[in-house]
Amino acid sequence: MPAINALYTDQPSDPNCTVCYTDPQTAMDLEGLRANLTPQQLQAYDSLGVCYARLTTLVMSLLPTSGDGMYLVPSRLYANDAYTQVIAMFKSIYADPYLGANVCPKSFAA
């Protein structure tokens, strides 16, 4: 939960920031989502060792954009089904153990 906790206090001017912005409402919302998970689900997610910065970078790199890269567009591969598209994105992220979201450079380790 270091990334969630960082949402309460992080600042972009801090060279050691985790999320690099402050958003207490998002932090509370994420805590609420975690509260709805079973202990087994929480353990499964937490055991992945997700690196917030790495996961964010990977998700952003997989978002389909317009030809000029300015706008998000639905992927034709998934017949405009956003849920299926998101699942496919995360499966591809976790398919490669060396490039996945659990690979956290020391500078991003929380």
C-alpha positions in Angstrom: 0.0 0.0 0.0 2.9 2.4 -0.3 1.5 3.9 -3.4 -1.9 4.5 -1.8 -0.4 6.0 1.3 1.8 8.3 -1.0 -1.4 9.7 -2.5 -2.0 11.5 0.8 1.3 13.5 0.9 3.5 13.0 -2.3 4.7 16.1 -4.2 6.3 16.2 -7.6 9.1 18.4 -6.2 10.2 15.4 -4.0 12.9 13.5 -5.9 11.9 10.4 -3.9 8.2 10.6 -4.6 6.2 7.5 -5.3 3.1 8.7 -7.2 4.4 12.3 -7.4 1.1 14.0 -6.8 -1.4 14.3 -3.9 -5.0 13.0 -4.2 -6.5 12.0 -0.9 -9.9 11.2 -2.5 -8.3 8.6 -4.8 -6.4 7.2 -1.8 -9.6 6.8 0.1 -11.4 5.3 -2.9 -8.6 2.7 -3.4 -8.6 1.9 0.3 -12.4 1.3 -0.1 -11.8 -1.0 -3.0 -9.2 -3.0 -1.0 -11.7 -3.3 1.9 -14.1 -5.1 -0.5 -11.6 -7.8 -1.3 -11.4 -11.1 0.6 -8.2 -11.8 2.6 -7.2 -14.3 -0.1 -7.6 -11.8 -2.9 -5.6 -9.2 -1.0 -2.9 -11.7 -0.4 -2.8 -12.8 -4.0 -2.5 -9.2 -5.2 0.0 -8.1 -2.6 2.1 -11.2 -3.3 2.6 -9.9 -6.9 4.9 -7.2 -5.6 3.5 -4.7 -8.1 5.6 -1.7 -8.7 3.4 1.3 -9.0 5.7 3.3 -11.3 6.4 0.3 -13.6 2.8 -0.7 -13.8 1.7 2.8 -14.7 4.4 3.0 -17.4 3.3 -0.4 -18.9 -0.4 0.4 -18.9 0.2 3.8 -20.5 2.4 2.2 -23.2 -0.4 -0.3 -24.1 -3.3 2.2 -24.3 -4.4 2.4 -27.9 -4.2 6.0 -29.2 -5.0 7.8 -32.4 -2.4 8.0 -35.2 -1.0 11.2 -33.8 -0.9 9.7 -30.2 -3.1 12.5 -28.9 -6.4 10.6 -28.1 -7.3 7.3 -26.5 -9.2 5.2 -29.0 -10.8 1.8 -28.6 -8.9 -1.1 -30.0 -10.5 -2.9 -32.9 -8.9 -6.1 -31.7 -11.5 -6.3 -28.9 -14.6 -5.1 -30.8 -14.7 -2.0 -28.7 -15.1 -4.1 -25.5 -13.2 -2.1 -22.9 -13.3 -4.9 -20.3 -11.8 -7.5 -22.6 -9.2 -5.0 -23.7 -8.1 -4.2 -20.1 -7.9 -7.9 -19.2 -5.7 -8.5 -22.3 -3.5 -5.6 -21.4 -2.9 -6.9 -17.9 -2.4 -10.4 -19.1 0.3 -9.2 -21.5 2.0 -7.2 -18.7 2.2 -10.2 -16.4 3.1 -12.7 -19.1 6.7 -11.6 -19.2 8.4 -12.1 -15.8 11.3 -9.9 -16.8 9.3 -6.9 -18.0 6.2 -7.2 -15.9 4.9 -4.8 -13.3 6.6 -6.6 -10.5 10.0 -5.6 -11.8 10.6 -2.4 -9.9 13.8 -0.5 -10.4 15.5 0.4 -7.1 14.7 4.0 -7.7 11.0 3.2 -7.7 10.9 0.7 -4.9 8.5 1.7 -2.2 
